[in-house]
Amino acid sequence: MTHTSIAACLGEDFLAQALHREHRHLPGALDVAGLMTWDDLNQILAVHRLQPPRMRLSRDGETLLVGGYTAPVATRRHTVWHRLHPAELHARLREGASLALDSVDELHPPLARLCEAIERELRTRVQANLYASWSVTEGFGIHWDDHDTIVVQLDGAKRWKIYGATRPFPLYRDIEDPGQAPTEPVADLVLWPGDVLYVPRGVWHAVAADQGTRSLHVTCGLQTHTPTDLLSWVSDQLLQHEDWRRDLPLLAAPDIQATAVDGIRKRLAELLDDPALLTRYRTAMDGQAAGRMAPSLPYIDGIPADGGLRVRLTTARAVLGAGEDMVTLSAAGTAYEFAPEAEAVLRPLVDGRTADLATLADTAGLPLEDVAGLVQELVAGQAAVVGSLV
């Protein structure tokens, strides 16, 4: 998946014709071998304390009580956690419940790489949730999501009924109810392993494992970027101006208040007149993206000049700029400046590759110690992670 364009999987015209507009189904678009298996899921459930609502069971649109498939355990430190009860879990799933596991990309590296590949191309935060079902019962009923989703079927089969939208582009904090779901689907699809489905936010859908086989699929949710987000960022940019930091004249005479509002309008209009505003916003958001953090133990005192150590960036949205006198990197909320020779070290990392320090040093023609020092700066800024098996 890390070598496959998600946009290409969804069609050459996906960005121009489908993104944020209409659903799209691509049968057999991805090779899902090794991406996520039932054994992987069993291992995750066995070794992690996944408290609800991160791991939950749902049936007919209702979330089941956690006591129906777990047992409370009191620790010596006077805390209580819900230990999974496998036999009861099996029973609830046989009765028609679906299992959901949120942020599974934080628990399973292959799915983290899938999310990073999508982030690198669509330039937005991606979170992967996993769903397992065994019956025709709809775990979540007819519903819509407040974010676009890219669905990958991993095993078995799942029927998706797409009903269209009743309120375009709804948000989780929306001011209006989207109303009742349409009664007739606009599409009736069955997803098989390797199939990819894109569903824009606000599109009603219902999902069931009604093909006589179990189902395992992952849904990659895309963070929204709306004019509200843009104006919030613009407002922060305007803080450099004194009149944008000044207290509002709430107790002043009407004419003074009108003058203040007029000044605000003019200052805002100056910034909104910039034709490159959205490009600047996207670049800023990319550079601020926190990434998927991981420590670099045991190297708490610095990265050694060990050519076998491997390094990768924690963010898929780093922004690299090359000039005559310096190379700039914005990653995980930190801006860096390096000598031009550093571009050969940074370029493969920004492109999503994992590389050992010796290879980076040879490629750039730099001493291994210098490359280790550069990487140490990135690790200190939480923009990179190193290890023998990274």
N, C-alpha and C positions, 0 to 999 in steps of 0.2 A: 504493500500500500504506500510506503514512503517514496516509491519511485513512480507512482501513478497519480496523474492529475485527476482530482475529484471532479473538476469541471469537465474534463474529457470523458470521464465515466458517465456523466449526466448529459453529455451531448455537446457538440462544438458551439451551439448557440445558447447554452445554458445561462451564461452570465447576462447575455443581452435579452433573452426571451423569457426565461423561466424564473430566475432568482427574484424572490419577493413577489412573484406574480402568480404562478400556477404550479400545480403538482407535476412531477415527472417520474416515470417508472422506467428503469433500465434493467431488463433481465440479464443475469449473468455478467454484470459489469465488473465485479471484483473477484479475485481469487482469495477466499477467506480462510484457506488452510493456515493453521497456526495463529489465527487472529484471536479466537476465544473458543474454548471447548467446554463441554460439560465437566470434564475433570478439572479444568481451570476454575470453574465456578465452585465446584465442591471444595477445592483447596482454599479459595477465598473465604467461603462461609465457615470453614473449619478453623482457620487461624486468626480471623479478625473478629473483634467485638463490634458488630454492626448494629448499633442501636437504631430503633425507629426514630424518625421516618426514613433514614437513609436506606435501610432494608425493610421492606414491608410487603404485606400480602393484601391484594384487593380482589373483590368479587362484585360484579354487577354495580360498579361505580362506588362501592363502599370499601373503606379501609378496615381490615379485620383487626380485632383486638389482639395486641401482642401476646397476651396470655394464652391465646389459643394455639400457639406453636413454639413458645419459649417457656423456660422455667426461671424464676428469679433466683439469683445467687448473691448472697451477702458476703462481702470480703472482710478480711481482718482489719481493713482500714475504714470500715463502716460505710462502704458504698455498695450499691446494688446494681447489678447489670443483668440483662436478659440473655441467658444462655439458650442457644438454639436447641430445640428438642426434635431431632430428625424424624422420629416416628410421627409426631404430631404435625410436623411440617409436611410430610408426605400425605397425611390424611387430608389436610386443608387443600393441598394442591389437587388431590383426587376429587375433592368436592367442587372443584371449579375455580379455585383462587389462582391468580397470577402472581408471580414473584417479581418484584422490582428492586433494583439495586442502583442507587444514584451515585454519580461520580466514580464509576468503575474505572475510568481512565487513571485515577489516582492509585489504583490497586493492581493494575495489570499493564505492564509496559507495552505490549503490542497494541492495546487500545489507546494508550497515550500517544504512540507514534501515529496512529490513525488520526487522532484529533489534531496533532501537530501538523500533519499533512494538509488537513482541511484549513487550519488556521493560517498556514503559510500562504495558501492560495486565496482564501476569502477574507483574510485580514480581520478576523474577529475572534473573540474568545469562544471556545467550543468545550462543552461538557458532555460526556458520554454516560447514558443510563442504560442499564441492561434489563431485559424483560424475558421471563420464561413462562410458558403457558402449556397446558396439556388438554384443554377442553374447549367446547364451543362457547362456554360462558365468557362474556366480555368482562375482563377484569376492571376496566375503567369506564365502560359505557360510552355513549356518544359524547365527545368532548372536543375542545380546541385547545391549542397551546399558544402561549404568548411569545413564542419564539419560533423561528424556522427550524425544521428538523431534517436531517439526512439519516435515513434508516438503512441499515445493512442487515440482511437476513443471514444468520450464522449457521443455523441447523434447523431441519424440519421445514414446516410451512406455516404461514400466517396469512389470513384473509384481512385485507384492508378495504373498508368501504369509505370512500371520500364523498362528502356531502356538499362541499363548497363553503363559502363564508357568508355570514349574515351581517357582520360589521367588519369592514376592511381594517387590517393592521391594528387589532386590539392590543392593549398593554395590560400587564398584571395590575397596574394602578389606574385603570381606565375609569372614566367618569360616567360611562353609559353601559348598560347591560346589553350584550349582543343578541338577546332574544332567544327564541326557540330554534332548535336545530331543524334544518330542512328534513323533510320526510323521505325524499327520494335521492339516492346516491347519484353522483355524476360519474363515478368510476367504481368498479368492483374488481379488485386485484388480489391475486394470490402471490405472495413472495416466497421464493425458494432460495436455498443457499447461494450466495453470491449476488442476489438481486439487490439493487439500490433503489430507494424511493425518496424523493424530495417532497416535503409538504410545507408550504408557507404558513406562517402564523395566522391564526384566525380561521383556518379551514377546519370545519367539523369533520371528525372521522371516528370510526369504530373499528376495533381490532379483535379478532378471535382466532383461536387455533382449531378451526372446524374441518380440517382436511384429514382427520383420522390419525394425526401424528403430532408429536410434541413440537414445540417451537422455541427457538432461542434467537433473539435479535438484539441489536444495539441501536440506540437512537442518539445521534449526535446533535445536540441543541446549539444553535448559533445565537450569540448575544446580539441584541438589537442596537442599532445606532440611529436615533431619530433626531428631528430638529430640536427637540427638547434637550437632548444630550449636547448637540452642537452649541446651542445658546448658553448652556451651562459652562462649556469650555470657553466660549467667546467672552462671557462675563469675567472669567478668571483672567483672560488676557487683558481686559480693560482695567484691571486693578492698578496698572502702572500709572493711570491717569488720576490726578487728584480729585477731579470732579466725579469720578466713579467710586471713590472711597468716602466721599463726603456724606454726612448724615442727610437723610431726606427731610425737607422742610415741612414735616407733617403738621406743625402748628402755625405755619406762616399764612399770610394772606393769599387768596386765590391767585392773584397775578404773579406772586413769587413762586408759588407751586407750579404754575403753568410754565414759567421760564425754566425752572429746574427740569421739568419733564421734556421740554423742547431740547435742552442741552443733552439729556440722556439719549433722546432720539437721534440727534445729529452724530453723537459719538458712536452709537451703535451702527448707524448707517454707514459711517466711514469704514468700519471693519467689514460689514456685510458686502460692501461694494468690491471687495477683493475677489477677482475671478478664481484665484487659487485657494480660496478659503477651505473648501472641502479637502483638497489635497493636503493642506497644512494640518487640518484636523486629523485626517487619517494617519499622517506621519507622526503626529503627537501621540495619538492613541497607540500606535504600534510601539513607539519607544517606551511608553509607560506600561505596556502589558507585562504583568508580573511573571508570567511563565509558570512552569511546573517545577517547583523548587525541590531540591535534594541537597543534603549535606555532602561534603567532600572529606569525610573522615577516612584515615586518621590525620589528615594534613592540616592540623589546626594552627601550625606555626608557619605556614607557607607551602607553596607547591614546589617540591624538589625537582631538580633537573634530571628527571628520570624519563628517558625516551620512550619507555613502555607504557607510561601513564596515558590514558585516553581522556579526551575532553569533548564535551558538547555543550551547546548553549541550552539554557533552561527555557528559553522563549523561541517560538517559531516566527516571531514578528519583529526581530531586530532590524534596525535601519542602518545601513552602511553607506557612508558618503566618502568619496575619494577626491582629494584636491591635490594641487601641486606640492603644497607644503605640509599637509597632514591628512590623516585618515580619521574620520569621525564615526563613532558607533553609538547609537542610542538603543539600549536594551535593558529590560526589566527595571525601568524607571531611572536609569543612570546614563549620563552622557559621558563618553570617553573621547580623548584625543590621543592619537598615536602618530609616530613617524610614518611616512609613506610606505616603508618596507613592511609594515604590519598588515597591509591589505592582503598579502598572500597567506597570512596566518588566519585572518578573520573571514575571508571570503568563503572558504568551504564550511566554516561553522555557521555563518549566516544562511548558507544554502541548505542547512539541515544535516550536514554530515557529522559523523563522529570520527575523530582522528587522534592518532597518538602524537605525542609531543615531538618525537624524532622525525616523523613524516612532515609535520608542519615546519620544523626547523629546516629540513632539507629543501622543502618547496620554496621557502622564503629566503634561503641562503643566510639564515641568522644563527648565531650561537644558541645552543639548547638552553643555556641559562637565561637568555633574553626572552625566549618563547615562554619559559616557565614563569618569568616575572610578569609578562603580559597576561598570561592565564590567571596568575594570582590576583591581578587587578579585577578581572572579570568574576572570579570566585568571590572576592571580597564584596563585590557589588551584586551578588546573587544572580549574575547573568550567565554563569557557567558552572558546570559540575565536572569533577575529575574522579577517576578511579581506574583500576585495572580492568574492570568488566563493564564500564559505562557503555 
